[in-house]
Amino acid sequence: VKTAITNAPSLGMAQPLVAGDRLNRVWHEPNRVLRIRDVLPAGRTQSNVVWFPKENAFTNNAAVVRNTSASPIVAAENVTKPESAITFTSDSEEVVTVAHFIPVSKQALDDSDFLASYVNSRLMYGLKLTEENQLLNGTGVTGYISGINTNSTTYAQADSPHSYSDQIEYIRDAKRQAQQSNYEPSVVILKPKDWSDMELDRGTNEKQFIIGNPHGMADPRLWCMQVVVTNSQTAGTFTVLDPMTFQIFDREDAAVEIIYEDSTNFQKYSATIRAVERLALVAYSTSGWIQGTF
């Protein structure tokens, strides 16, 4: 009996007469969908710091002017009108640098035709992931962005008969708080689990969802505000904001560069791939966004 020819592995390798397929892609876990930058206005700066004037106080003495010394009283003509006043102050935000790099051998770059593009895309994603976390949660200490949640006004529940045991009511009341400061919030930022709980809430009527619609195709909205669902938000936390109270200022757009003369690269026949961007986040007011917990 002779040995049959099969595809059985030999020494960990496939049958030597069968050519294997090698895919020019690397599997990795899905990237986080980054949404915070999309809801904020953006501009550009040519400096390492952004200075901006703010109105400090507005004394409004506008009034209906009448000549009370006349009899009968008549509309005022040729009399002194009331004087109002405006004072200003100055504030600033520093431009921060977000960057990282990966060393790679020259042989690997030359021998793998897709390696450079793969590394570039991963570096760019890492850069933007850090940017999103900074925009939302940056601590504001030297070298860091002062993020949305860091400077937010703390949610203060209104005096009312409602217990606000429902997450949906908390968010509506936070919108009321911003509106009392004359802001009109149009965005609410939520963790996926918290938004899922709201969409699946049936209240006391177990036959119908309160806001969820299994057939709905529209963008998620709550109390006329766009719902931004992101894993960058802290669980159990909601942020209601008027985006016009913020502005991103880009100093240097995110870019990936490769260099062969970094450190001992020449000796080692290697390269350095670096991704970097520079930006600032200006918060014009702290009353236009409200943060709370359920």
C-alpha positions in Angstrom: 0.0 0.0 0.0 1.5 3.3 -1.0 1.0 6.6 0.9 -1.8 8.8 -0.6 -1.0 12.3 -1.6 -3.0 14.7 0.8 -3.0 18.3 1.9 -2.2 17.2 5.5 0.2 19.7 7.2 3.8 18.8 7.4 6.0 20.4 10.1 3.4 23.1 10.6 3.2 24.0 6.9 0.6 23.3 4.2 1.2 20.7 1.5 4.3 22.1 -0.4 2.6 21.7 -3.8 -0.3 24.0 -2.9 0.3 27.7 -3.1 -1.1 29.6 -0.2 -2.9 32.9 -0.3 -1.6 35.8 1.7 -3.9 38.8 2.2 -2.5 42.3 2.1 -4.5 43.4 5.1 -4.2 43.0 8.9 -7.3 42.4 11.0 -7.8 44.7 14.0 -10.7 45.5 16.3 -13.0 48.2 14.9 -12.0 51.8 15.3 -14.1 54.0 17.6 -16.4 56.3 15.7 -15.1 59.8 16.4 -17.9 62.4 16.5 -17.0 65.3 18.8 -15.1 67.4 16.3 -18.0 67.1 13.8 -20.3 69.1 16.1 -17.9 71.9 16.9 -17.2 74.9 14.7 -13.5 75.1 13.5 -11.1 77.8 12.4 -7.4 78.3 12.0 -4.6 80.0 13.9 -1.1 81.0 12.9 0.2 81.3 16.5 0.9 79.0 19.5 -1.8 80.8 21.5 -5.3 82.0 20.7 -6.3 85.3 22.5 -9.9 86.3 22.3 -11.9 89.2 23.8 -14.9 88.6 25.9 -17.6 90.9 27.0 -17.1 91.4 30.8 -20.3 93.4 31.6 -23.1 95.1 29.7 -25.0 97.7 31.5 -28.2 98.2 29.6 -29.9 101.5 30.4 -32.0 101.6 27.3 -35.4 103.1 28.1 -38.4 104.9 26.6 -37.4 108.6 26.9 -40.1 111.1 27.7 -40.1 114.7 28.7 -41.7 114.5 32.2 -41.3 118.2 32.9 -43.8 119.1 30.2 -47.5 119.2 30.8 -48.8 117.0 29.4 -45.9 114.6 29.2 -44.6 114.4 25.6 -42.1 112.2 23.7 -38.7 113.5 24.4 -36.9 115.7 21.9 -33.7 117.5 22.5 -33.2 115.9 25.9 -30.3 113.8 27.3 -30.8 110.1 26.7 -29.7 107.4 29.2 -26.2 106.1 28.9 -25.2 102.4 28.8 -21.8 100.8 29.2 -19.8 97.8 28.0 -16.5 96.5 29.4 -14.3 93.8 28.0 -11.8 91.3 29.2 -9.3 89.0 27.5 -8.8 85.2 27.7 -6.6 82.8 25.9 -6.0 79.1 25.1 -2.7 77.5 24.2 -2.2 75.4 21.1 -1.3 71.8 22.1 0.6 69.2 20.3 -0.7 65.6 19.8 1.9 63.2 18.4 3.3 59.7 18.4 5.7 57.6 16.2 6.6 54.0 15.3 10.1 52.8 14.3 10.2 50.3 11.5 13.1 48.6 9.6 13.8 49.7 6.0 13.6 46.1 5.0 10.1 45.7 6.3 9.0 48.8 4.5 10.6 47.7 1.2 9.5 44.1 1.4 5.8 44.7 2.4 4.0 46.9 -0.1 1.1 47.6 2.3 3.0 48.1 5.6 3.5 51.8 5.2 -0.1 52.6 4.4 -1.3 50.3 7.3 1.0 52.0 9.8 0.0 55.4 8.5 -3.7 54.7 9.0 -3.2 53.3 12.5 -1.1 56.3 13.6 -3.7 58.7 12.2 -6.5 56.9 14.0 -4.5 57.0 17.3 -3.9 60.7 16.8 -7.6 61.4 16.3 -8.7 59.2 19.1 -6.5 61.1 21.5 -7.8 64.4 20.0 -11.4 63.3 20.7 -10.7 62.4 24.3 -8.9 65.7 24.8 -11.8 67.7 23.2 -14.3 66.1 25.5 -12.3 65.2 28.7 -9.0 67.2 28.5 -7.9 68.3 32.0 -6.7 71.8 30.9 -3.4 71.5 32.8 -0.3 72.9 30.9 0.1 71.1 27.6 -3.5 69.7 27.6 -6.7 70.9 26.1 -9.3 72.2 28.5 -12.1 69.9 27.4 -15.9 70.2 27.3 -16.6 68.1 30.4 -13.8 69.7 32.4 -15.3 73.3 32.3 -18.9 72.4 32.0 -21.5 73.9 34.4 -22.8 71.3 36.8 -26.4 70.3 36.3 -28.7 71.7 39.0 -32.1 70.1 39.2 -35.0 72.6 39.0 -37.5 72.9 41.8 -40.5 70.9 40.6 -42.7 68.0 41.6 -40.8 65.7 39.3 -38.4 63.2 40.8 -36.4 63.0 37.6 -36.1 59.2 37.9 -36.1 59.0 34.1 -33.0 59.8 32.1 -35.0 61.6 29.5 -36.3 64.1 32.0 -32.8 64.8 33.3 -31.7 65.8 29.9 -34.7 68.0 29.3 -34.1 69.8 32.6 -30.4 70.3 31.8 -31.6 72.0 28.5 -33.8 74.2 30.6 -30.8 75.2 32.8 -28.8 76.3 29.7 -31.8 78.1 28.3 -32.2 80.1 31.5 -28.7 81.5 30.7 -30.1 82.4 27.2 -28.3 79.5 25.4 -30.0 77.1 23.0 -28.4 73.7 23.3 -28.5 71.6 20.2 -26.3 68.6 21.1 -26.4 66.0 23.8 -23.4 63.7 24.3 -24.1 60.2 25.7 -22.4 56.8 26.2 -23.9 54.1 23.9 -25.3 52.2 26.9 -27.1 55.2 28.2 -28.7 56.0 24.8 -29.7 52.4 24.4 -31.5 52.5 27.8 -33.4 55.5 26.6 -34.4 54.1 23.3 -35.6 50.9 24.9 -37.5 52.6 27.7 -41.2 51.8 27.5 -42.2 53.7 30.6 -45.4 52.4 32.2 -46.8 51.4 28.9 -44.9 48.2 28.0 -46.5 48.0 24.5 -44.7 51.0 23.1 -41.3 52.6 23.3 -41.2 56.2 24.6 -38.7 57.5 22.0 -37.3 54.4 20.3 -38.5 53.4 16.9 -37.2 50.1 15.5 -38.1 51.2 12.0 -36.7 54.7 12.3 -34.1 55.9 9.8 -33.6 59.5 11.1 -30.6 60.7 13.0 -31.1 60.2 16.8 -32.6 63.3 18.4 -33.9 64.1 21.9 -35.8 67.2 22.9 -34.9 68.7 19.5 -31.2 68.1 20.1 -28.8 66.0 18.1 -27.7 62.9 20.1 -24.0 62.3 19.8 -23.3 58.7 20.9 -19.7 58.0 21.6 -17.5 55.7 23.8 -15.5 58.8 24.6 -18.2 59.9 27.1 -18.2 58.6 30.6 -20.9 56.1 31.5 -23.8 57.5 33.4 -22.9 61.1 32.3 -24.8 63.4 30.0 -23.5 66.6 28.5 -25.9 69.1 26.9 -24.3 71.9 25.0 -24.6 74.8 22.6 -21.8 74.2 20.2 -21.4 77.8 19.4 -19.8 78.4 22.8 -16.8 76.4 21.5 -14.4 76.7 18.6 -11.5 74.5 17.5 -8.5 76.3 16.1 -6.2 74.2 14.0 -2.6 75.3 13.9 -1.2 72.2 12.1 -3.4 69.6 10.4 -2.9 66.0 11.3 -0.2 64.5 9.0 2.0 61.4 8.8 5.7 61.8 7.9 8.6 59.3 7.5 12.2 60.0 8.1 15.3 57.8 7.7 17.9 60.0 9.6 16.3 59.9 13.1 18.7 59.0 15.9 20.5 55.7 14.9 18.2 55.0 11.9 21.1 55.4 9.4 23.2 52.8 11.3 20.3 50.4 11.8 18.9 50.8 8.3 15.5 51.8 9.7 12.9 54.5 9.6 10.7 56.5 11.9 7.0 57.1 11.0 5.5 60.0 12.9 2.0 61.5 13.2 1.5 64.9 14.6 -1.1 67.7 14.8 -1.5 71.0 16.7 -4.7 72.6 17.8 -6.5 74.6 20.5 -10.0 74.5 21.8 -11.5 77.8 22.8 -14.5 77.9 25.3 -16.2 81.3 25.0 -18.5 80.6 27.9 -19.1 78.0 30.6 -22.8 78.5 30.8 -23.6 77.1 27.4 -23.0 73.5 28.3 -24.3 71.5 31.2 -22.9 68.2 32.5 -24.7 65.9 34.9 -25.0 62.2 36.0 -28.1 60.0 36.0 
